Amino acid sequence: MTSSTNVITEDGGRQNMYASEPRMQIDPEYTAFSKEAELANGRGAMIGFLSAVVAYLFTGQILPGIF
């Protein structure tokens, strides 16, 4: 297999032309999601799950009005 700038030729003579991949940039000061965001997301999930269970107990339907 031979290659030039953006073209690769296989042993069978077929060419694959594609754009060159950009260089990866890594930010050394990046931190993952903040602790507050993770707590808010978890609390929202707990409220959603609890409301789904309560709705099922009162109506007997998974999504009241739909199922």
N, C-alpha and C positions, 0 to 999 in steps of 0.2 A: 504494500500500500504506500503510495507516495502522496505527499501533501504540499500545497503551496499556501498562499495567504489564507484564502477562505474556501478552497476547493480540495476535497479529498477524492482521489481516484483509487478505486478498488482494484484487485488483481484482475477482475473480469472486465475492466475498462469503464465501469459505471462511475458517475460522479455524483457526489453529494455536496450540494452548495447550501451553505447556511451562514447566518450572520455570526460574527465572532462574539464570544461570550464576554460580557463586561467583567472587569475585575471586581472581586468581592471587597467590600469596605466594611471593616469592623470598627465600631466605636468603642474604645476602651472604657469610656465613662458610662456606658449603657447599663442600666440595672433593670431587672424584670419588673413586673407590675408591683406597685407599691402595696404595702401591707393593708392600707385603708381600702384600696380597690378590691383586694382579695376578700376582705371581710364583708364589704358591701355586696359583692357578687354572691358569696356564700349565704348571707342573710336573705337576699332576694330569692335564691333557690329554695331555701327553707320555707319562706312565706308562700311561694308558688306551690310547693309540694303539699304543704298543710292545707292551703285553700282547695286544692284538687281533691284531697281526702275528705275534707268537710263537705264539699259539693257532692261527692259521691254518696256520702252517708245520708245527706238530706234528700237527694233526688233519686239516687239509684242509677244515675247515668254518669258515664265517664266525663263527657263534656255536655253539661245541661243545654238542651235546645238543639244539639247536633247529633249526639249518639245516644 
